[in-house]
Amino acid sequence: MRAVLEEYGGMTGRELSEMSHEEPGWRYSQDGEDIPLATALIDPEPEVTEQMRETARSLAATDCLRPQGSRRSEPAGAATWAVGRDRRERSWSRP
């Protein structure tokens, strides 16, 4: 408890709120949605390697990432998912 007070005790409620809203649980959930406890395990600043990028490109070329409800006539990867720093910025975009 002392460690928590030492770390956050000097912060205002607004500062704590703003800090918490940068965490993955807030960034990846919808307004009004419960935030799963498991999101506490998500690294907020993960290292993205070239191998990860290559794997993502390969997966994007298949149907496994096709958004639900998308038309089969669309090429795989036609829709992309954008996540901004603010969770309200998330949106599907189609070229």
N, C-alpha and C positions, 0 to 999 in steps of 0.2 A: 504494500500500500504506500509505503514511504517513497519508493521509486516512482510510482505513478504521480504522486503529489510533487515530487521534485521535478519531474519532466513536464507536467502539464499544469501545476498549481498556479503559476503566474499568468496563465492565459485567460482571456475573457471567454464568455459563452459564445460570442460571435466567432472568435478565433478558433475555438474548438470545433464549432459547427463547420466553418469553412475548411478546416483541416480534414475533418471526417468525410466531407463531400468529395474529396480528392481520392478517397480509397476506392478500390475496385468494386466493392459491394454497392456503393452508391452509383458509380459510373455505369455499371452493367445491369441496373434494375430500372424498372418503370416507376413512374410516380404512383404512390399508393400500394406498391407491391412490397411484400415482405422481403427483406434482404437475407438470403441464406447465410447461415453461420460459416459455411465452408468457404465463402468468398474472402474470409479473413486469411486464408492460406494462399491467395493469389498474390504473386509478386507485383506490386504496383509499377515497377519499372523493370520489366524483364529484359534480359539480353536477347536480341534477335540475331541469330547467326545466318550466314549465307546458306547453310544447309537447310535451315528452317524456311528461308525464303523460297528455295528451290522446291521443297516439299509443298509449300503453300501454292506455288505456281502449278505444280503437277495436279494437286487436288482441285484447283480451280478449273482445270481443263476437263474435269469429270462431272458427272451428275451429283456426286455426293455433297456438294456445297450448294446445289440449286435451292433457292428459297422455296418454302412451301407455297403452293398456289401458283408458281410460275408456269408458264406455258412450255410444253416440251419442244415447241418449234423455236424457242429462243436458244441461241448458242450458250453452252455452259459458260459461266462466268459473265453473262450479260448483265447481271445485277451485282452490285457491289454493296458492301456494308461499311458505312462510315461511322466511326465513333469519335466524337469530339471530346475535349476535356470536360465539357459540361454534358451530362447525360441527356439533356434536352436537345442536343445537337445530333443525336443518332438518327440516321435515316437510311432508307434504301434508295439507291439511285440507279437509274437505267440509262445506258447511253443512247 
